[in-house]
Amino acid sequence: MKNFLLLLFISISVVSFSQRDLTPSKRKQAFGSRDFRKLSNTGLQFQLGPTYLMTRTKNPSVLFNNGLTDGRYTIDPKGLLGFYGEIGLTHFPKKRSKLSLALKTVLVSYYDWGLGFKYFRAMETMTVDRLTPSGTVIGSQDYTGNFQNGYIYGRFSLHKNVHIKPFKNFFLDNSLGFNFDYRVMETAVPSGATANYMAEITSVGAPQHYNTPFVAQLHYGLGFGFRLKRGAYLIPGVRVPILGINEWHNGNPSLKWFTRSYWPILFHVKYMFLFEKKTKAGDCPAAETNDQDKNTNRNR
């Protein structure tokens, strides 16, 4: 998993740095025609990538007596790779707020929203040891259950870009927002190994919990942004929920299934570009007249 993610980020970085900025800061740095397009403050964004359900690594054994036998069980959960995709719009503020001007910093570089689909997968393996009254193991058996859940969702996020000198075409993209998910797909009527697993966790008295179809979360995202050209960006990154509103489980953003809680992680590659304004013949590009305009348009 770690090697896959490392390869993904390295590949994207190499491709991104190979792109030439079409709007150099100095005329003598220009190669070919300069980009004088009039860009809108609104653009299209779409993203896709793998999902992963993170869960606990420490799994203590639990003693039980179901009236028929003494025993102990150990449950080992494991997240599996899934996927997600999203499409929506991105918006750059035309002017900075009074608070932003007072603090002399850009509080919101841009905001975006989207509609998409998430697909999560995970599995649990339970080892059941049958014990004699003295605690000697007389037999062991493993049971495995799998689940796959799919959600349609809507998301809204505010973004703050942090530019790092001297890399003018590279920035850190921090985001904070809400997502509202609804489960539209889940494991079909359990059969085979999964049905046996569910029957066994009931037999040994292991606690079960299944979250409701509706999920609302406060999420945080961190991306590594590359400006491919004026108004076009590639942003690989990661997004995780930090607060859950569904069912009011003390704010826990994890998804609950079978006997464990799973923390969803979304790894994304986002591409966004601003729409080009329609211009009439003879129109001239608008000039940046003051520092506020320059700071506001720096991210575009």
Buried (B, 14 or more C-beta within 10 A) or exposed (E): EEEEBEEBBEEBBEEBEEBEBBEBEEEEEBEEEEBEBEBBBEBBBBBBBBBBBBBEEEBEEBEBEEEEBBBBBBBBBBBBBBBBBBEBBBBBBEEBEEEBBEEEEBEBBBBBBBEBBBBBBBBBBBBBBBBEEEEEEEEEEEBBBBBBBBBBBBBEBBBBBEBEEEEEBBBBBBBEBBBBBEBEEBBEEBEEBBEBBBEBBEBBEBEEEEBEEEBBBBBBBEBBBBBBBBBBBBBBBBBBBEEBBBBEBEEBBBBBBBBBBBBBBBBBBBBBBBEEEEEEEEEEEEEEEEEEBEBBBBBB
